[in-house]
């Protein structure tokens, strides 16, 4: 319903809708007694809040929650909140949707053809260049296109970032499509750090969105974040190249990674299955996380089976073509004509193109956007703010209990005192040990000095005794050799 319609038509439409809703409610509902049931637990199976056991393991004690009961009453008349999905639908149609798609792979793997096939629009020409009716935006930031350490100075980087944007409309639904391409990836002889410009481009888009959120005056924020990354794998039939693994390990935590086996029509069915198994094994060993469509509790069996089938088909072996060919039975289909037959793009038995389109556009486009918003961007935002030294006090989000808070503060104070006492004891013991070592060293020096002086005195005493003995011997010899003198009598002697 458009805003320009007359007011009388709006009133009549609203009254008609209310009458139909009341009639359907009276005919469908019966008189039911009021039901009383306990409220679901705060830490139930589907809650994001940590369970009580996990909180107790972290040393915290949760206060007892009062028992709540939810009363279910029958609505006596039509209220109108059942129209909330319709209101959201009108708002979504008016605002439109957006999808930012990153395509990475070596040259000649059919990236442009597959994009044209996915959206049934000629975004790229036969040479892989944007068509004239599209505004092509080339991003060639010198900081983004940094040179690898082994690349000679002055040589032009081989990997560039090119972006095209276009608006597509289907049955009144508008989609703002942005395709980010990285021409030159994997085409150089030395591909060292060739994924760095792409990673920086993803981070720069996250930074741009984060800066827009932190502004004081925030209008409608333009979302340029990468919602999905299609990585094109060369159909060798053997295993992934080291460059493939390094790129996937570098971006799988920053965007929804969807691997695609390009030009799979050159492989047999057995080779494709073996190649898929090898790729999954390599991804598991390298710890690479791929995008998996979520499953909800209210999904029916068909939706769950469809989701499981999409997971098993990954990586998707696809064939792209925008040309119409004639089948042997006379049908006009999109595909490729070969001497041995025709490959239909939209035939599930010929390629996985239909599964890729369902995952990327028809079934899980909003899930790609939601995971980018709630998981990937939040992870990057937390790491970015933490690197800037910004910390969050999670205590403000917890229920406050004064008695428990006092006990926690007392325990923290006692622990602080015990730590301080232990540190003081350690310092005192260290000083005592140092003093004891110093005294022991002084005692050893004194003993050594005393022994040295004693030895010196003993040597001097022995020398004196030897000298005395020599003097006595010389005196005795002199006495024996000289005649005895007679004493003279008289007063003059």
ROLOKOL-657006 format. One record per residue (C-alpha): residue in three letters; residue number from 1; x, y, z. Coordinates in steps of 0.5 Angstrom, whole numbers, plus 500, padded with zeros to 3 digits. Layout:
<rs>
ALA,NUM,X,Y,Z
...
</rs>
This chain:
<rs>
UNK,1,500,500,500
UNK,2,503,507,498
UNK,3,503,513,502
UNK,4,500,517,496
UNK,5,493,513,497
UNK,6,487,517,499
UNK,7,485,517,507
UNK,8,478,514,505
UNK,9,482,508,502
UNK,10,486,507,508
UNK,11,480,507,513
UNK,12,476,502,508
UNK,13,482,497,508
UNK,14,484,497,515
UNK,15,476,496,517
UNK,16,476,490,512
UNK,17,482,487,515
UNK,18,480,488,522
UNK,19,473,485,520
UNK,20,476,479,517
UNK,21,481,478,522
UNK,22,475,478,528
UNK,23,471,473,523
UNK,24,477,468,523
UNK,25,479,469,530
UNK,26,472,467,532
UNK,27,471,461,528
UNK,28,478,458,529
UNK,29,478,459,537
UNK,30,474,456,542
UNK,31,473,457,549
UNK,32,480,455,553
UNK,33,481,456,560
UNK,34,486,460,563
UNK,35,493,457,563
UNK,36,498,458,568
UNK,37,505,455,567
UNK,38,512,457,570
UNK,39,516,462,566
UNK,40,522,459,562
UNK,41,529,459,565
UNK,42,533,465,564
UNK,43,539,460,563
UNK,44,535,456,558
UNK,45,538,451,553
UNK,46,537,457,548
UNK,47,539,463,552
UNK,48,546,466,551
UNK,49,547,467,558
UNK,50,552,463,561
UNK,51,549,457,566
UNK,52,549,457,573
UNK,53,554,452,573
UNK,54,559,456,569
UNK,55,558,462,573
UNK,56,560,458,579
UNK,57,566,455,576
UNK,58,568,462,575
UNK,59,568,463,582
UNK,60,561,467,582
UNK,61,555,466,586
UNK,62,548,468,583
UNK,63,543,471,587
UNK,64,537,466,588
UNK,65,532,468,582
UNK,66,524,469,584
UNK,67,520,464,581
UNK,68,516,467,576
UNK,69,509,465,573
UNK,70,506,467,566
UNK,71,499,468,565
UNK,72,496,466,558
UNK,73,489,469,557
UNK,74,485,469,551
UNK,75,484,475,547
UNK,76,477,477,547
UNK,77,478,481,541
UNK,78,482,483,535
UNK,79,488,488,538
UNK,80,493,488,531
UNK,81,500,486,533
UNK,82,499,480,528
UNK,83,500,486,523
UNK,84,507,487,525
UNK,85,510,482,520
UNK,86,506,486,515
UNK,87,509,493,517
UNK,88,516,490,517
UNK,89,515,487,510
UNK,90,513,494,508
UNK,91,519,498,511
UNK,92,523,493,508
UNK,93,520,493,501
UNK,94,521,501,502
UNK,95,528,501,504
UNK,96,531,495,500
UNK,97,536,490,501
UNK,98,544,490,500
UNK,99,549,485,498
UNK,100,556,486,498
UNK,101,560,480,495
UNK,102,567,479,494
UNK,103,570,474,489
UNK,104,577,472,489
UNK,105,580,467,485
UNK,106,586,466,479
UNK,107,584,469,472
UNK,108,581,465,467
UNK,109,576,461,472
UNK,110,570,464,470
UNK,111,568,469,476
UNK,112,565,474,471
UNK,113,561,469,468
UNK,114,558,466,474
UNK,115,556,473,477
UNK,116,552,474,471
UNK,117,549,468,471
UNK,118,547,468,479
UNK,119,544,475,478
UNK,120,541,474,471
UNK,121,544,481,469
UNK,122,550,483,464
UNK,123,555,486,470
UNK,124,561,484,466
UNK,125,562,483,459
UNK,126,566,478,455
UNK,127,573,481,457
UNK,128,571,481,465
UNK,129,570,488,465
UNK,130,564,492,468
UNK,131,559,494,462
UNK,132,558,501,460
UNK,133,551,502,464
UNK,134,555,500,471
UNK,135,559,505,475
UNK,136,565,502,476
UNK,137,569,504,482
UNK,138,576,502,482
UNK,139,580,503,489
UNK,140,587,503,488
UNK,141,589,506,495
UNK,142,597,506,496
UNK,143,596,503,503
UNK,144,592,498,501
UNK,145,596,495,495
UNK,146,602,495,499
UNK,147,608,491,496
UNK,148,610,484,499
UNK,149,617,484,502
UNK,150,620,480,496
UNK,151,617,485,491
UNK,152,623,490,488
UNK,153,621,497,490
UNK,154,618,501,484
UNK,155,614,495,481
UNK,156,607,495,481
UNK,157,603,491,485
UNK,158,600,485,482
UNK,159,593,485,486
UNK,160,588,491,486
UNK,161,581,492,488
UNK,162,576,494,484
UNK,163,569,495,486
UNK,164,562,495,482
UNK,165,555,497,484
UNK,166,548,496,481
UNK,167,541,496,483
UNK,168,537,490,481
UNK,169,529,490,482
UNK,170,525,484,482
UNK,171,518,484,483
UNK,172,518,490,487
UNK,173,524,488,491
UNK,174,530,492,490
UNK,175,537,490,491
UNK,176,543,494,492
UNK,177,549,489,489
UNK,178,556,491,490
UNK,179,561,486,487
UNK,180,568,487,489
UNK,181,574,483,485
UNK,182,581,482,486
UNK,183,584,482,479
UNK,184,591,479,479
UNK,185,591,475,485
UNK,186,595,468,484
UNK,187,597,471,477
UNK,188,604,473,479
UNK,189,610,468,479
UNK,190,611,470,487
UNK,191,605,470,490
UNK,192,608,472,497
UNK,193,603,476,501
UNK,194,598,477,495
UNK,195,592,476,500
UNK,196,594,482,504
UNK,197,591,487,500
UNK,198,584,483,500
UNK,199,585,482,508
UNK,200,586,490,508
UNK,201,580,492,504
UNK,202,576,487,509
UNK,203,578,491,515
UNK,204,578,498,512
UNK,205,570,496,510
UNK,206,570,494,518
UNK,207,573,500,520
UNK,208,569,505,516
UNK,209,563,502,519
UNK,210,565,502,526
UNK,211,567,510,525
UNK,212,560,511,522
UNK,213,557,508,528
UNK,214,561,512,533
UNK,215,559,519,530
UNK,216,555,523,534
UNK,217,550,525,529
UNK,218,549,518,525
UNK,219,544,518,519
UNK,220,543,512,515
UNK,221,549,508,515
UNK,222,551,505,509
UNK,223,553,498,510
UNK,224,559,497,505
UNK,225,562,490,509
UNK,226,563,484,506
UNK,227,557,479,507
UNK,228,560,473,503
UNK,229,566,471,499
UNK,230,566,467,493
UNK,231,573,463,493
UNK,232,574,460,486
UNK,233,578,454,486
UNK,234,582,451,480
UNK,235,579,445,478
UNK,236,585,441,478
UNK,237,582,435,481
UNK,238,587,433,486
UNK,239,588,438,492
UNK,240,588,445,494
UNK,241,594,449,492
UNK,242,598,453,498
UNK,243,596,459,496
UNK,244,588,457,497
UNK,245,590,455,504
UNK,246,593,461,506
UNK,247,588,466,503
UNK,248,582,462,506
UNK,249,586,462,513
UNK,250,587,469,513
UNK,251,579,471,511
UNK,252,575,465,514
UNK,253,574,469,521
UNK,254,573,476,517
UNK,255,567,474,512
UNK,256,563,468,510
UNK,257,567,464,506
UNK,258,564,460,501
UNK,259,569,456,496
UNK,260,567,454,489
UNK,261,570,449,484
UNK,262,570,453,478
UNK,263,569,450,471
UNK,264,567,443,474
UNK,265,565,441,467
UNK,266,572,439,466
UNK,267,571,434,471
UNK,268,568,427,472
UNK,269,563,426,477
UNK,270,567,421,481
UNK,271,573,426,480
UNK,272,568,432,483
UNK,273,566,428,489
UNK,274,574,426,491
UNK,275,576,433,490
UNK,276,570,435,494
UNK,277,572,430,500
UNK,278,580,432,499
UNK,279,578,440,500
UNK,280,574,439,506
UNK,281,579,434,509
UNK,282,584,440,508
UNK,283,580,445,511
UNK,284,578,441,517
UNK,285,586,440,518
UNK,286,587,447,517
UNK,287,582,450,522
UNK,288,578,453,516
UNK,289,571,455,518
UNK,290,566,455,512
UNK,291,559,458,512
UNK,292,554,454,514
UNK,293,546,455,514
UNK,294,543,456,521
UNK,295,538,451,523
UNK,296,532,454,527
UNK,297,527,450,532
UNK,298,521,452,528
UNK,299,524,449,521
UNK,300,520,444,518
UNK,301,523,437,516
UNK,302,524,440,508
UNK,303,527,446,510
UNK,304,532,442,515
UNK,305,533,437,509
UNK,306,535,442,505
UNK,307,540,446,509
UNK,308,543,439,510
UNK,309,544,438,503
UNK,310,547,445,502
UNK,311,552,443,507
UNK,312,554,437,504
UNK,313,554,440,497
UNK,314,560,445,499
UNK,315,564,446,496
UNK,316,560,447,490
UNK,317,562,445,483
UNK,318,559,450,478
UNK,319,558,452,471
UNK,320,556,459,469
UNK,321,553,461,462
UNK,322,548,467,460
UNK,323,547,464,453
UNK,324,541,460,451
UNK,325,542,453,448
UNK,326,537,448,445
UNK,327,537,441,448
UNK,328,535,435,444
UNK,329,528,435,446
UNK,330,527,442,444
UNK,331,528,446,450
UNK,332,531,453,451
UNK,333,535,453,457
UNK,334,541,457,460
UNK,335,547,452,459
UNK,336,553,450,454
UNK,337,553,446,448
UNK,338,558,441,447
UNK,339,559,436,441
UNK,340,557,430,446
UNK,341,551,434,449
UNK,342,549,440,453
UNK,343,550,442,460
UNK,344,544,446,463
UNK,345,546,451,468
UNK,346,540,450,472
UNK,347,540,443,472
UNK,348,542,440,479
UNK,349,544,434,476
UNK,350,549,437,472
UNK,351,552,442,477
UNK,352,551,445,484
UNK,353,549,452,481
UNK,354,542,452,484
UNK,355,545,450,491
UNK,356,550,456,490
UNK,357,544,460,488
UNK,358,539,458,494
UNK,359,545,459,499
UNK,360,547,466,497
UNK,361,541,469,494
UNK,362,534,465,495
UNK,363,534,462,502
UNK,364,540,465,506
UNK,365,542,472,504
UNK,366,539,475,510
UNK,367,543,470,515
UNK,368,549,472,511
UNK,369,548,479,513
UNK,370,546,477,520
UNK,371,552,473,521
UNK,372,556,479,518
UNK,373,553,484,523
UNK,374,552,479,530
UNK,375,559,475,529
UNK,376,564,477,524
UNK,377,563,485,525
UNK,378,562,484,533
UNK,379,569,480,533
UNK,380,573,485,529
UNK,381,570,491,533
UNK,382,572,487,540
UNK,383,579,486,538
UNK,384,579,493,535
UNK,385,577,496,541
UNK,386,581,492,546
UNK,387,587,493,541
UNK,388,586,501,543
UNK,389,586,499,550
UNK,390,578,500,551
UNK,391,576,495,556
UNK,392,569,493,558
UNK,393,566,493,565
UNK,394,561,487,565
UNK,395,559,488,572
UNK,396,554,493,570
UNK,397,550,488,566
UNK,398,549,483,572
UNK,399,544,483,578
UNK,400,547,487,584
UNK,401,546,484,591
UNK,402,549,488,596
UNK,403,551,483,601
UNK,404,554,479,596
UNK,405,558,485,593
UNK,406,560,486,600
UNK,407,563,479,601
UNK,408,566,479,594
UNK,409,570,486,596
UNK,410,572,483,603
UNK,411,574,476,600
UNK,412,578,481,595
UNK,413,581,485,601
UNK,414,583,479,604
UNK,415,586,476,598
UNK,416,590,483,597
UNK,417,592,483,604
UNK,418,595,476,604
UNK,419,598,477,597
UNK,420,602,483,601
UNK,421,604,479,607
UNK,422,607,474,602
UNK,423,610,479,598
UNK,424,613,482,605
UNK,425,615,476,608
UNK,426,619,474,601
UNK,427,622,481,601
UNK,428,624,480,609
UNK,429,627,473,607
UNK,430,631,475,601
UNK,431,634,481,605
UNK,432,636,476,611
UNK,433,639,471,606
UNK,434,643,476,603
UNK,435,645,478,610
UNK,436,647,471,612
UNK,437,651,470,606
UNK,438,654,477,607
UNK,439,656,475,614
UNK,440,658,468,612
UNK,441,663,471,607
UNK,442,666,476,612
UNK,443,667,470,617
UNK,444,671,466,612
UNK,445,675,473,610
UNK,446,677,474,617
UNK,447,678,466,618
UNK,448,683,467,612
UNK,449,686,473,615
UNK,450,687,470,622
UNK,451,690,464,619
UNK,452,695,468,614
UNK,453,697,472,620
UNK,454,698,466,625
UNK,455,702,463,619
UNK,456,706,469,619
UNK,457,707,470,626
UNK,458,709,463,627
UNK,459,714,464,621
UNK,460,717,470,625
UNK,461,718,466,631
UNK,462,721,461,628
UNK,463,726,465,625
UNK,464,727,469,632
UNK,465,728,462,635
UNK,466,733,460,630
UNK,467,737,467,630
UNK,468,737,466,638
UNK,469,740,459,637
UNK,470,745,461,633
UNK,471,747,467,637
UNK,472,748,462,643
UNK,473,752,457,639
UNK,474,757,463,637
UNK,475,757,466,644
UNK,476,759,459,647
UNK,477,764,458,641
UNK,478,767,464,643
UNK,479,768,463,650
UNK,480,771,456,649
UNK,481,776,459,645
UNK,482,779,465,649
UNK,483,783,464,656
UNK,484,780,465,662
UNK,485,782,472,666
UNK,486,785,472,673
UNK,487,782,476,678
UNK,488,787,482,681
UNK,489,787,483,688
UNK,490,787,490,691
UNK,491,783,496,691
UNK,492,784,497,684
UNK,493,781,492,680
</rs>
